[in-house]
Amino acid sequence: MILTDTQIEQVIKQAKNSFPNFTDWEYNNEENSEYFGFSLWGKFVLDPEARFPRNFFIIMSS
């Protein structure tokens, strides 16, 4: 599913509010060989002060 610019803004705002500790939000809004439409992902760093911090990504697709 492809979203309008207004829908994209709403989805990103909701994701940021739902996952306040995630950063580096990015999205794809096209159908291609990797995506079936809109997808949004963000990064979470567990203990960023650690010597080797662990990164986690959450991906949401429509």
PyMOL Python script that loads the backbone (N, CA, C, O; Angstrom):
from pymol import cmd

cmd.read_pdbstr("""\
ATOM      1  N   MET A   1       0.841  -1.153   0.000  1.00  0.00           N
ATOM      2  CA  MET A   1       0.000   0.000   0.000  1.00  0.00           C
ATOM      3  C   MET A   1       0.902   1.237   0.000  1.00  0.00           C
ATOM      4  O   MET A   1       1.864   1.309   0.764  1.00  0.00           O
ATOM      5  N   ILE A   2       0.593   2.184  -0.840  1.00  0.00           N
ATOM      6  CA  ILE A   2       1.312   3.445  -0.923  1.00  0.00           C
ATOM      7  C   ILE A   2       0.528   4.489  -0.128  1.00  0.00           C
ATOM      8  O   ILE A   2      -0.692   4.583  -0.259  1.00  0.00           O
ATOM      9  N   LEU A   3       1.227   5.273   0.694  1.00  0.00           N
ATOM     10  CA  LEU A   3       0.578   6.289   1.513  1.00  0.00           C
ATOM     11  C   LEU A   3       0.765   7.680   0.912  1.00  0.00           C
ATOM     12  O   LEU A   3       1.710   7.926   0.163  1.00  0.00           O
ATOM     13  N   THR A   4      -0.147   8.578   1.252  1.00  0.00           N
ATOM     14  CA  THR A   4      -0.011   9.975   0.844  1.00  0.00           C
ATOM     15  C   THR A   4       0.998  10.654   1.777  1.00  0.00           C
ATOM     16  O   THR A   4       1.346  10.104   2.822  1.00  0.00           O
ATOM     17  N   ASP A   5       1.460  11.835   1.402  1.00  0.00           N
ATOM     18  CA  ASP A   5       2.400  12.569   2.248  1.00  0.00           C
ATOM     19  C   ASP A   5       1.809  12.848   3.627  1.00  0.00           C
ATOM     20  O   ASP A   5       2.510  12.756   4.635  1.00  0.00           O
ATOM     21  N   THR A   6       0.540  13.185   3.672  1.00  0.00           N
ATOM     22  CA  THR A   6      -0.130  13.446   4.948  1.00  0.00           C
ATOM     23  C   THR A   6      -0.166  12.188   5.809  1.00  0.00           C
ATOM     24  O   THR A   6       0.088  12.252   7.012  1.00  0.00           O
ATOM     25  N   GLN A   7      -0.479  11.054   5.204  1.00  0.00           N
ATOM     26  CA  GLN A   7      -0.507   9.788   5.943  1.00  0.00           C
ATOM     27  C   GLN A   7       0.882   9.428   6.459  1.00  0.00           C
ATOM     28  O   GLN A   7       1.023   8.946   7.583  1.00  0.00           O
ATOM     29  N   ILE A   8       1.902   9.661   5.645  1.00  0.00           N
ATOM     30  CA  ILE A   8       3.278   9.366   6.065  1.00  0.00           C
ATOM     31  C   ILE A   8       3.636  10.188   7.297  1.00  0.00           C
ATOM     32  O   ILE A   8       4.196   9.656   8.256  1.00  0.00           O
ATOM     33  N   GLU A   9       3.318  11.475   7.278  1.00  0.00           N
ATOM     34  CA  GLU A   9       3.598  12.341   8.430  1.00  0.00           C
ATOM     35  C   GLU A   9       2.891  11.832   9.679  1.00  0.00           C
ATOM     36  O   GLU A   9       3.474  11.827  10.763  1.00  0.00           O
ATOM     37  N   GLN A  10       1.637  11.402   9.534  1.00  0.00           N
ATOM     38  CA  GLN A  10       0.872  10.890  10.675  1.00  0.00           C
ATOM     39  C   GLN A  10       1.485   9.605  11.217  1.00  0.00           C
ATOM     40  O   GLN A  10       1.590   9.432  12.432  1.00  0.00           O
ATOM     41  N   VAL A  11       1.889   8.709  10.330  1.00  0.00           N
ATOM     42  CA  VAL A  11       2.469   7.431  10.750  1.00  0.00           C
ATOM     43  C   VAL A  11       3.796   7.654  11.464  1.00  0.00           C
ATOM     44  O   VAL A  11       4.053   7.042  12.500  1.00  0.00           O
ATOM     45  N   ILE A  12       4.637   8.523  10.919  1.00  0.00           N
ATOM     46  CA  ILE A  12       5.929   8.796  11.553  1.00  0.00           C
ATOM     47  C   ILE A  12       5.722   9.430  12.925  1.00  0.00           C
ATOM     48  O   ILE A  12       6.408   9.069  13.882  1.00  0.00           O
ATOM     49  N   LYS A  13       4.798  10.359  13.030  1.00  0.00           N
ATOM     50  CA  LYS A  13       4.504  10.996  14.318  1.00  0.00           C
ATOM     51  C   LYS A  13       4.030   9.964  15.336  1.00  0.00           C
ATOM     52  O   LYS A  13       4.469   9.977  16.486  1.00  0.00           O
ATOM     53  N   GLN A  14       3.139   9.075  14.918  1.00  0.00           N
ATOM     54  CA  GLN A  14       2.629   8.043  15.821  1.00  0.00           C
ATOM     55  C   GLN A  14       3.746   7.088  16.238  1.00  0.00           C
ATOM     56  O   GLN A  14       3.819   6.706  17.406  1.00  0.00           O
ATOM     57  N   ALA A  15       4.611   6.699  15.309  1.00  0.00           N
ATOM     58  CA  ALA A  15       5.719   5.797  15.636  1.00  0.00           C
ATOM     59  C   ALA A  15       6.674   6.455  16.628  1.00  0.00           C
ATOM     60  O   ALA A  15       7.109   5.818  17.587  1.00  0.00           O
ATOM     61  N   LYS A  16       7.000   7.722  16.402  1.00  0.00           N
ATOM     62  CA  LYS A  16       7.899   8.432  17.320  1.00  0.00           C
ATOM     63  C   LYS A  16       7.290   8.546  18.711  1.00  0.00           C
ATOM     64  O   LYS A  16       8.002   8.436  19.710  1.00  0.00           O
ATOM     65  N   ASN A  17       5.981   8.765  18.785  1.00  0.00           N
ATOM     66  CA  ASN A  17       5.305   8.836  20.086  1.00  0.00           C
ATOM     67  C   ASN A  17       5.234   7.469  20.757  1.00  0.00           C
ATOM     68  O   ASN A  17       5.352   7.374  21.979  1.00  0.00           O
ATOM     69  N   SER A  18       5.045   6.419  19.978  1.00  0.00           N
ATOM     70  CA  SER A  18       4.927   5.065  20.521  1.00  0.00           C
ATOM     71  C   SER A  18       6.269   4.482  20.927  1.00  0.00           C
ATOM     72  O   SER A  18       6.343   3.676  21.854  1.00  0.00           O
ATOM     73  N   PHE A  19       7.334   4.885  20.238  1.00  0.00           N
ATOM     74  CA  PHE A  19       8.679   4.365  20.487  1.00  0.00           C
ATOM     75  C   PHE A  19       9.645   5.537  20.684  1.00  0.00           C
ATOM     76  O   PHE A  19      10.491   5.778  19.823  1.00  0.00           O
ATOM     77  N   PRO A  20       9.537   6.277  21.809  1.00  0.00           N
ATOM     78  CA  PRO A  20      10.338   7.491  21.987  1.00  0.00           C
ATOM     79  C   PRO A  20      11.843   7.256  22.090  1.00  0.00           C
ATOM     80  O   PRO A  20      12.621   8.188  21.889  1.00  0.00           O
ATOM     81  N   ASN A  21      12.266   6.041  22.394  1.00  0.00           N
ATOM     82  CA  ASN A  21      13.698   5.759  22.512  1.00  0.00           C
ATOM     83  C   ASN A  21      14.324   5.304  21.200  1.00  0.00           C
ATOM     84  O   ASN A  21      15.518   5.008  21.149  1.00  0.00           O
ATOM     85  N   PHE A  22      13.528   5.249  20.147  1.00  0.00           N
ATOM     86  CA  PHE A  22      14.048   4.884  18.834  1.00  0.00           C
ATOM     87  C   PHE A  22      14.458   6.147  18.089  1.00  0.00           C
ATOM     88  O   PHE A  22      13.865   7.208  18.280  1.00  0.00           O
ATOM     89  N   THR A  23      15.470   6.029  17.244  1.00  0.00           N
ATOM     90  CA  THR A  23      15.977   7.163  16.472  1.00  0.00           C
ATOM     91  C   THR A  23      16.152   6.739  15.021  1.00  0.00           C
ATOM     92  O   THR A  23      15.839   5.611  14.643  1.00  0.00           O
ATOM     93  N   ASP A  24      16.651   7.653  14.231  1.00  0.00           N
ATOM     94  CA  ASP A  24      17.009   7.383  12.830  1.00  0.00           C
ATOM     95  C   ASP A  24      15.854   6.773  12.040  1.00  0.00           C
ATOM     96  O   ASP A  24      16.043   5.799  11.312  1.00  0.00           O
ATOM     97  N   TRP A  25      14.663   7.343  12.183  1.00  0.00           N
ATOM     98  CA  TRP A  25      13.494   6.844  11.467  1.00  0.00           C
ATOM     99  C   TRP A  25      13.656   7.062   9.968  1.00  0.00           C
ATOM    100  O   TRP A  25      14.020   8.153   9.530  1.00  0.00           O
ATOM    101  N   GLU A  26      13.390   6.041   9.198  1.00  0.00           N
ATOM    102  CA  GLU A  26      13.419   6.109   7.739  1.00  0.00           C
ATOM    103  C   GLU A  26      12.208   5.363   7.201  1.00  0.00           C
ATOM    104  O   GLU A  26      11.586   4.574   7.912  1.00  0.00           O
ATOM    105  N   TYR A  27      11.881   5.619   5.944  1.00  0.00           N
ATOM    106  CA  TYR A  27      10.746   4.918   5.352  1.00  0.00           C
ATOM    107  C   TYR A  27      10.953   4.722   3.857  1.00  0.00           C
ATOM    108  O   TYR A  27      11.767   5.387   3.216  1.00  0.00           O
ATOM    109  N   ASN A  28      10.188   3.788   3.338  1.00  0.00           N
ATOM    110  CA  ASN A  28      10.096   3.527   1.906  1.00  0.00           C
ATOM    111  C   ASN A  28       8.613   3.601   1.564  1.00  0.00           C
ATOM    112  O   ASN A  28       7.777   3.074   2.297  1.00  0.00           O
ATOM    113  N   ASN A  29       8.293   4.244   0.468  1.00  0.00           N
ATOM    114  CA  ASN A  29       6.885   4.372   0.082  1.00  0.00           C
ATOM    115  C   ASN A  29       6.707   4.027  -1.392  1.00  0.00           C
ATOM    116  O   ASN A  29       6.066   4.766  -2.139  1.00  0.00           O
ATOM    117  N   GLU A  30       7.271   2.915  -1.797  1.00  0.00           N
ATOM    118  CA  GLU A  30       7.109   2.460  -3.178  1.00  0.00           C
ATOM    119  C   GLU A  30       7.141   0.943  -3.224  1.00  0.00           C
ATOM    120  O   GLU A  30       7.705   0.288  -2.348  1.00  0.00           O
ATOM    121  N   GLU A  31       6.539   0.414  -4.236  1.00  0.00           N
ATOM    122  CA  GLU A  31       6.583  -1.030  -4.454  1.00  0.00           C
ATOM    123  C   GLU A  31       7.787  -1.330  -5.328  1.00  0.00           C
ATOM    124  O   GLU A  31       7.976  -0.714  -6.377  1.00  0.00           O
ATOM    125  N   ASN A  32       8.603  -2.284  -4.887  1.00  0.00           N
ATOM    126  CA  ASN A  32       9.753  -2.720  -5.671  1.00  0.00           C
ATOM    127  C   ASN A  32      10.090  -4.153  -5.269  1.00  0.00           C
ATOM    128  O   ASN A  32       9.282  -4.821  -4.624  1.00  0.00           O
ATOM    129  N   SER A  33      11.251  -4.620  -5.637  1.00  0.00           N
ATOM    130  CA  SER A  33      11.605  -6.015  -5.357  1.00  0.00           C
ATOM    131  C   SER A  33      11.810  -6.287  -3.865  1.00  0.00           C
ATOM    132  O   SER A  33      11.785  -7.443  -3.442  1.00  0.00           O
ATOM    133  N   GLU A  34      12.012  -5.239  -3.064  1.00  0.00           N
ATOM    134  CA  GLU A  34      12.244  -5.420  -1.635  1.00  0.00           C
ATOM    135  C   GLU A  34      11.037  -5.079  -0.765  1.00  0.00           C
ATOM    136  O   GLU A  34      10.914  -5.588   0.350  1.00  0.00           O
ATOM    137  N   TYR A  35      10.153  -4.229  -1.261  1.00  0.00           N
ATOM    138  CA  TYR A  35       9.029  -3.749  -0.466  1.00  0.00           C
ATOM    139  C   TYR A  35       7.728  -3.878  -1.242  1.00  0.00           C
ATOM    140  O   TYR A  35       7.699  -3.750  -2.466  1.00  0.00           O
ATOM    141  N   PHE A  36       6.648  -4.137  -0.500  1.00  0.00           N
ATOM    142  CA  PHE A  36       5.324  -4.241  -1.114  1.00  0.00           C
ATOM    143  C   PHE A  36       4.551  -2.930  -1.005  1.00  0.00           C
ATOM    144  O   PHE A  36       3.370  -2.875  -1.349  1.00  0.00           O
ATOM    145  N   GLY A  37       5.200  -1.893  -0.536  1.00  0.00           N
ATOM    146  CA  GLY A  37       4.560  -0.597  -0.339  1.00  0.00           C
ATOM    147  C   GLY A  37       5.231   0.118   0.808  1.00  0.00           C
ATOM    148  O   GLY A  37       6.449   0.043   0.967  1.00  0.00           O
ATOM    149  N   PHE A  38       4.441   0.813   1.608  1.00  0.00           N
ATOM    150  CA  PHE A  38       5.002   1.613   2.692  1.00  0.00           C
ATOM    151  C   PHE A  38       5.621   0.736   3.768  1.00  0.00           C
ATOM    152  O   PHE A  38       5.009  -0.232   4.220  1.00  0.00           O
ATOM    153  N   SER A  39       6.841   1.081   4.176  1.00  0.00           N
ATOM    154  CA  SER A  39       7.535   0.453   5.300  1.00  0.00           C
ATOM    155  C   SER A  39       8.245   1.546   6.085  1.00  0.00           C
ATOM    156  O   SER A  39       8.742   2.513   5.507  1.00  0.00           O
ATOM    157  N   LEU A  40       8.289   1.390   7.385  1.00  0.00           N
ATOM    158  CA  LEU A  40       8.915   2.369   8.270  1.00  0.00           C
ATOM    159  C   LEU A  40       9.824   1.622   9.226  1.00  0.00           C
ATOM    160  O   LEU A  40       9.452   0.563   9.731  1.00  0.00           O
ATOM    161  N   TRP A  41      11.007   2.155   9.482  1.00  0.00           N
ATOM    162  CA  TRP A  41      11.898   1.509  10.427  1.00  0.00           C
ATOM    163  C   TRP A  41      12.653   2.551  11.237  1.00  0.00           C
ATOM    164  O   TRP A  41      12.896   3.669  10.784  1.00  0.00           O
ATOM    165  N   GLY A  42      13.017   2.145  12.461  1.00  0.00           N
ATOM    166  CA  GLY A  42      13.766   2.996  13.372  1.00  0.00           C
ATOM    167  C   GLY A  42      14.774   2.161  14.136  1.00  0.00           C
ATOM    168  O   GLY A  42      14.698   0.932  14.143  1.00  0.00           O
ATOM    169  N   LYS A  43      15.722   2.833  14.782  1.00  0.00           N
ATOM    170  CA  LYS A  43      16.817   2.152  15.473  1.00  0.00           C
ATOM    171  C   LYS A  43      16.717   2.391  16.979  1.00  0.00           C
ATOM    172  O   LYS A  43      16.411   3.495  17.429  1.00  0.00           O
ATOM    173  N   PHE A  44      16.982   1.331  17.746  1.00  0.00           N
ATOM    174  CA  PHE A  44      17.057   1.408  19.196  1.00  0.00           C
ATOM    175  C   PHE A  44      18.429   0.909  19.613  1.00  0.00           C
ATOM    176  O   PHE A  44      18.856  -0.168  19.198  1.00  0.00           O
ATOM    177  N   VAL A  45      19.123   1.692  20.434  1.00  0.00           N
ATOM    178  CA  VAL A  45      20.441   1.293  20.923  1.00  0.00           C
ATOM    179  C   VAL A  45      20.315   0.962  22.404  1.00  0.00           C
ATOM    180  O   VAL A  45      19.993   1.821  23.224  1.00  0.00           O
ATOM    181  N   LEU A  46      20.573  -0.295  22.726  1.00  0.00           N
ATOM    182  CA  LEU A  46      20.535  -0.747  24.114  1.00  0.00           C
ATOM    183  C   LEU A  46      21.848  -0.346  24.779  1.00  0.00           C
ATOM    184  O   LEU A  46      22.920  -0.759  24.337  1.00  0.00           O
ATOM    185  N   ASP A  47      21.771   0.441  25.819  1.00  0.00           N
ATOM    186  CA  ASP A  47      22.936   0.912  26.578  1.00  0.00           C
ATOM    187  C   ASP A  47      23.970   1.573  25.657  1.00  0.00           C
ATOM    188  O   ASP A  47      25.042   1.011  25.426  1.00  0.00           O
ATOM    189  N   PRO A  48      23.653   2.764  25.129  1.00  0.00           N
ATOM    190  CA  PRO A  48      24.548   3.435  24.185  1.00  0.00           C
ATOM    191  C   PRO A  48      25.917   3.776  24.759  1.00  0.00           C
ATOM    192  O   PRO A  48      26.854   4.025  24.000  1.00  0.00           O
ATOM    193  N   GLU A  49      26.052   3.793  26.085  1.00  0.00           N
ATOM    194  CA  GLU A  49      27.344   4.096  26.710  1.00  0.00           C
ATOM    195  C   GLU A  49      28.244   2.865  26.809  1.00  0.00           C
ATOM    196  O   GLU A  49      29.413   2.991  27.174  1.00  0.00           O
ATOM    197  N   ALA A  50      27.733   1.701  26.497  1.00  0.00           N
ATOM    198  CA  ALA A  50      28.519   0.469  26.575  1.00  0.00           C
ATOM    199  C   ALA A  50      29.629   0.478  25.531  1.00  0.00           C
ATOM    200  O   ALA A  50      29.543   1.176  24.520  1.00  0.00           O
ATOM    201  N   ARG A  51      30.643  -0.283  25.782  1.00  0.00           N
ATOM    202  CA  ARG A  51      31.770  -0.357  24.847  1.00  0.00           C
ATOM    203  C   ARG A  51      31.329  -0.871  23.481  1.00  0.00           C
ATOM    204  O   ARG A  51      31.768  -0.364  22.449  1.00  0.00           O
ATOM    205  N   PHE A  52      30.467  -1.867  23.479  1.00  0.00           N
ATOM    206  CA  PHE A  52      29.920  -2.424  22.242  1.00  0.00           C
ATOM    207  C   PHE A  52      28.392  -2.397  22.340  1.00  0.00           C
ATOM    208  O   PHE A  52      27.771  -3.418  22.636  1.00  0.00           O
ATOM    209  N   PRO A  53      27.787  -1.232  22.092  1.00  0.00           N
ATOM    210  CA  PRO A  53      26.327  -1.141  22.227  1.00  0.00           C
ATOM    211  C   PRO A  53      25.612  -2.042  21.224  1.00  0.00           C
ATOM    212  O   PRO A  53      26.096  -2.268  20.115  1.00  0.00           O
ATOM    213  N   ARG A  54      24.466  -2.545  21.630  1.00  0.00           N
ATOM    214  CA  ARG A  54      23.671  -3.422  20.764  1.00  0.00           C
ATOM    215  C   ARG A  54      22.590  -2.599  20.085  1.00  0.00           C
ATOM    216  O   ARG A  54      21.863  -1.850  20.739  1.00  0.00           O
ATOM    217  N   ASN A  55      22.488  -2.742  18.770  1.00  0.00           N
ATOM    218  CA  ASN A  55      21.493  -2.025  17.981  1.00  0.00           C
ATOM    219  C   ASN A  55      20.355  -2.957  17.604  1.00  0.00           C
ATOM    220  O   ASN A  55      20.577  -4.108  17.228  1.00  0.00           O
ATOM    221  N   PHE A  56      19.133  -2.448  17.709  1.00  0.00           N
ATOM    222  CA  PHE A  56      17.948  -3.188  17.310  1.00  0.00           C
ATOM    223  C   PHE A  56      17.139  -2.312  16.367  1.00  0.00           C
ATOM    224  O   PHE A  56      17.103  -1.092  16.523  1.00  0.00           O
ATOM    225  N   PHE A  57      16.502  -2.923  15.404  1.00  0.00           N
ATOM    226  CA  PHE A  57      15.678  -2.196  14.452  1.00  0.00           C
ATOM    227  C   PHE A  57      14.261  -2.747  14.495  1.00  0.00           C
ATOM    228  O   PHE A  57      14.056  -3.956  14.603  1.00  0.00           O
ATOM    229  N   ILE A  58      13.301  -1.862  14.411  1.00  0.00           N
ATOM    230  CA  ILE A  58      11.904  -2.273  14.307  1.00  0.00           C
ATOM    231  C   ILE A  58      11.422  -1.850  12.928  1.00  0.00           C
ATOM    232  O   ILE A  58      11.654  -0.719  12.499  1.00  0.00           O
ATOM    233  N   ILE A  59      10.757  -2.753  12.245  1.00  0.00           N
ATOM    234  CA  ILE A  59      10.260  -2.472  10.897  1.00  0.00           C
ATOM    235  C   ILE A  59       8.758  -2.706  10.886  1.00  0.00           C
ATOM    236  O   ILE A  59       8.273  -3.745  11.335  1.00  0.00           O
ATOM    237  N   MET A  60       8.034  -1.728  10.369  1.00  0.00           N
ATOM    238  CA  MET A  60       6.581  -1.836  10.234  1.00  0.00           C
ATOM    239  C   MET A  60       6.232  -1.698   8.762  1.00  0.00           C
ATOM    240  O   MET A  60       6.685  -0.766   8.099  1.00  0.00           O
ATOM    241  N   SER A  61       5.440  -2.606   8.256  1.00  0.00           N
ATOM    242  CA  SER A  61       5.057  -2.585   6.842  1.00  0.00           C
ATOM    243  C   SER A  61       3.550  -2.590   6.702  1.00  0.00           C
ATOM    244  O   SER A  61       2.822  -3.075   7.568  1.00  0.00           O
ATOM    245  N   SER A  62       3.106  -2.037   5.590  1.00  0.00           N
ATOM    246  CA  SER A  62       1.672  -2.073   5.314  1.00  0.00           C
ATOM    247  C   SER A  62       1.375  -3.158   4.309  1.00  0.00           C
ATOM    248  O   SER A  62       0.218  -3.356   3.937  1.00  0.00           O
TER     249      SER A  62
END
""", "prot")
cmd.dss("prot")
cmd.show_as("cartoon", "prot")
cmd.util.cbc("prot")
cmd.orient("prot")
